[in-house]
Amino acid sequence: MKYFAKLGLGSKVVSVHAVSNEVATTEQVGVDFLHQLHNYPFWVQCSKKGSIRKNGAGKGMTYDEDRDAFIHKQPFNSWTLNEDTCQWEAPSAKPDDGKMYEWNELTTSWDEIT
């Protein structure tokens, strides 16, 4: 199976559709097939686990054509986009001590969940 993201306004992912490998022999053939089937022109090939276009596509994500990547919505204002992975990163690393933490945007730090 090959997967294709249906893009709406602002290149937001509206849905993800599967097309058999026998039909989608190339990305363009898959896009053309979906365009004809759904009478909708804006499709981009994606993957479940991010093996292409840096991240797996999901509803609500954005396709960034310049980066050729699917990007999640920014989770917090203080987080920055890693240009290599197109993943959002906190200003400080999450502690790796086996405890559970959540991000506190007010203090821009990780709070232990007790």
Secondary structure, 3 states (H helix, E strand, C coil): CEEEEEECHHHEEEEEEEECCCCCCCHHHHHHHHHHHHCCCCEEEECCCCCCCCCCCCCCCEEECCCCEEECCCCCCCCEECCCCCCEECCCCCCCCCCCEEEECCCCEEEECC
